[in-house]
Amino acid sequence: MVEGYDFYQRQMEACDEELQKYLAVLPDRRKESAAVGADPGPTRTKQRRRSKAERKGKTRRKNQPGFDLQAELHRTFGVDLTRIDGIDIMTGQVILSEVGPDLSDFPDEDHFASWLELAPRRNITGGKVISQKSRESRNRVANALRLAAESLSRSDSYLGARYRRLRGRKEGKKAVKAMARHLACLVYRLLTKGQDYVDRGAAYFEKKRTEREMIGLQRKAAEYGMRLVPVA
């Protein structure tokens, strides 16, 4: 049993060496990304997100390569996708291996999400949606993003709060798919605009949600010739 374990470990190390060789020949997109999207400079939020990404990078999972994969992904993508909560190093590797670092072939994020089968198939006639239904997907990127979405259930972040809100409104699979689509859109924006993601926290999400609900209530009251009065 020990000899079998050692054999598989050597096989994995050989695969890691080959993977590192393939990554080494890919161009460095960090300068290109800096030119596309100007970074206003580090803020406290960014410093906090960076430390979280570093902690995730230092925690080596069993199936994670033995070299610094996070640094290679950052160099190849031009941005650090692990700044997005739920997106870890292995998710980034799946994205790179399946679609590469350049998403310019997709006109916009909606086309990218549709290709991932994370958007419903709609029948449109005369500009109106007649019917729509979900599509099953075996896309490896979509599956990785679904797993990333599920990992946000206890995340004290903007995305974590957004996912919990979705779970309160939709049933399990629909909430996961909707959150996976949002993550896909964030990935597309980072890779095409070259800017780092900044998390604003769960409190910010709840604040914006309350503001939207208040605007809706005020509009509804105005329709009936009434207005909202704060409780003293």
C-alpha positions in Angstrom: 0.0 0.0 0.0 2.8 2.4 0.8 4.6 1.6 -2.4 1.3 2.2 -4.3 0.9 5.6 -2.6 4.4 6.6 -3.4 3.9 5.6 -7.0 0.8 7.8 -7.4 2.6 10.7 -5.7 5.5 10.4 -8.2 2.9 10.4 -11.1 1.3 13.5 -9.7 4.6 15.2 -9.4 5.4 14.4 -13.0 2.1 15.9 -14.0 2.8 19.0 -12.0 6.2 19.4 -13.8 4.5 19.2 -17.2 1.8 21.7 -16.1 4.4 24.1 -14.9 6.2 23.9 -18.3 3.0 24.6 -20.2 2.2 27.6 -18.0 5.7 29.0 -18.3 5.3 29.5 -22.1 2.1 31.5 -21.8 2.6 35.3 -22.0 2.6 37.6 -19.0 -0.6 39.7 -19.2 0.0 41.8 -16.1 1.4 44.8 -17.9 -1.4 44.5 -20.5 -4.1 44.5 -17.8 -2.5 47.5 -16.0 -2.8 49.4 -19.3 -6.4 48.4 -19.9 -7.7 49.3 -16.4 -6.0 51.9 -14.2 -5.8 50.8 -10.6 -6.4 53.8 -8.3 -4.0 52.4 -5.7 -4.3 50.1 -2.7 -7.0 50.8 -0.2 -7.8 49.2 3.2 -10.4 47.0 1.5 -7.9 45.9 -1.1 -5.3 45.2 1.5 -7.8 43.0 3.4 -8.8 41.1 0.2 -5.1 40.6 -0.7 -4.4 39.0 2.7 -7.4 36.7 2.3 -6.1 35.7 -1.2 -2.7 35.0 0.2 -4.1 32.9 3.0 -6.1 30.8 0.4 -2.9 30.5 -1.6 -0.9 29.2 1.3 -3.5 26.5 2.2 -2.5 23.7 -0.1 -5.3 21.3 -1.1 -4.6 17.7 -1.7 -5.1 18.0 -5.5 -3.3 21.3 -5.8 0.0 21.3 -7.8 3.3 21.4 -5.8 4.5 24.7 -7.3 3.1 28.3 -6.9 0.1 27.9 -9.1 -1.5 31.1 -7.8 1.5 33.2 -9.0 1.4 31.6 -12.4 -2.4 32.2 -12.8 -1.9 35.8 -11.8 0.8 36.2 -14.4 -1.2 34.5 -17.1 -4.5 36.1 -16.4 -3.1 39.5 -15.6 -5.4 39.8 -12.6 -5.8 37.8 -9.4 -9.1 36.0 -9.8 -8.8 34.7 -6.2 -9.8 38.1 -5.0 -13.4 37.1 -5.9 -14.8 35.3 -2.9 -15.5 31.7 -3.8 -13.0 31.6 -6.6 -10.0 29.6 -5.4 -6.8 28.6 -7.1 -8.2 25.3 -8.5 -11.2 27.1 -9.9 -8.8 29.5 -11.7 -6.9 26.6 -13.1 -10.1 25.2 -14.6 -11.0 28.5 -16.2 -7.5 28.8 -17.7 -7.5 25.3 -19.0 -11.0 25.5 -20.6 -11.2 29.0 -22.0 -7.7 30.5 -21.6 -6.9 34.0 -20.4 -8.5 35.9 -23.3 -12.3 36.1 -23.4 -12.4 38.7 -26.3 -14.2 36.2 -28.5 -17.3 36.7 -26.4 -19.0 40.0 -27.2 -20.1 40.6 -23.6 -20.6 38.8 -20.3 -24.1 37.7 -21.3 -22.7 35.7 -24.2 -20.1 34.2 -22.0 -22.8 33.2 -19.4 -24.9 31.7 -22.2 -22.0 29.7 -23.5 -21.5 28.3 -20.1 -25.2 27.2 -20.1 -25.8 29.4 -17.0 -28.6 31.4 -18.7 -32.0 30.0 -19.6 -32.9 29.3 -23.2 -35.5 31.8 -24.2 -38.0 31.7 -27.1 -38.5 35.3 -28.2 -41.1 36.4 -30.8 -41.8 40.0 -31.6 -39.4 41.1 -28.9 -41.4 39.3 -26.2 -40.2 36.2 -24.2 -42.7 33.5 -24.9 -41.1 30.7 -22.8 -37.8 29.9 -21.2 -36.3 26.8 -19.6 -33.1 25.9 -17.9 -30.4 23.9 -19.7 -28.3 21.2 -18.2 -24.6 21.8 -18.6 -21.5 19.6 -18.5 -19.2 22.6 -19.0 -16.3 22.2 -16.6 -16.1 26.0 -16.0 -19.8 26.1 -15.2 -19.5 23.2 -12.7 -16.5 24.9 -11.1 -18.4 28.1 -10.7 -21.4 26.3 -9.2 -19.1 24.8 -6.5 -17.7 28.3 -6.0 -21.2 29.7 -5.5 -22.1 27.0 -2.9 -18.9 27.9 -0.9 -20.3 31.4 -0.4 -23.1 30.3 2.0 -21.1 31.4 5.1 -18.9 34.1 3.5 -19.0 37.4 5.3 -18.7 39.3 2.0 -20.9 41.1 -0.5 -21.1 38.0 -2.6 -21.9 35.9 0.4 -24.8 38.2 1.3 -26.0 38.2 -2.3 -26.0 34.4 -2.4 -27.9 34.1 0.9 -30.5 36.5 -0.5 -30.9 34.5 -3.6 -31.4 31.3 -1.5 -34.2 33.1 0.3 -36.0 33.8 -3.0 -35.2 30.8 -5.1 -34.9 27.1 -4.6 -31.5 25.5 -4.1 -30.3 24.7 -7.6 -31.8 27.9 -9.1 -30.0 30.0 -6.5 -26.7 28.2 -7.1 -27.0 28.7 -10.9 -27.9 32.4 -10.5 -24.9 32.9 -8.3 -22.6 31.0 -10.6 -23.8 33.2 -13.5 -22.9 36.3 -11.4 -19.5 34.9 -10.7 -19.0 34.2 -14.5 -19.9 37.8 -15.2 -17.3 39.0 -12.6 -14.6 36.8 -14.1 -15.4 38.2 -17.6 -15.2 41.8 -16.3 -11.8 41.2 -14.6 -10.3 39.4 -17.6 -11.5 41.9 -20.2 -11.1 45.2 -18.2 -8.0 44.2 -16.3 -9.1 45.6 -12.9 -8.9 43.8 -9.5 -12.1 42.9 -7.7 -12.8 44.8 -4.5 -15.2 43.3 -2.0 -17.4 45.8 -0.2 -18.7 43.5 2.5 -22.0 42.0 3.5 -23.1 45.1 5.4 -22.8 47.1 2.1 -25.0 44.6 0.3 -27.7 44.8 3.1 -27.6 48.6 3.0 -28.1 48.7 -0.8 -30.9 46.1 -0.5 -32.7 48.2 2.1 -32.4 51.3 0.0 -33.9 49.5 -3.0 -36.8 48.2 -0.9 -37.5 51.7 0.5 -37.6 53.1 -3.1 -40.0 50.4 -4.1 -42.3 51.1 -1.1 -42.3 54.8 -1.7 -43.2 54.3 -5.4 -46.0 51.9 -4.4 -47.3 54.4 -1.8 -47.3 57.2 -4.4 -49.4 55.1 -6.8 -52.2 55.1 -4.1 -51.7 58.8 -3.3 -49.9 58.1 -0.1 -46.5 58.6 1.3 -44.3 56.9 3.8 -43.8 58.6 7.2 -40.8 57.4 9.4 -41.7 56.2 12.9 -40.6 58.8 15.5 
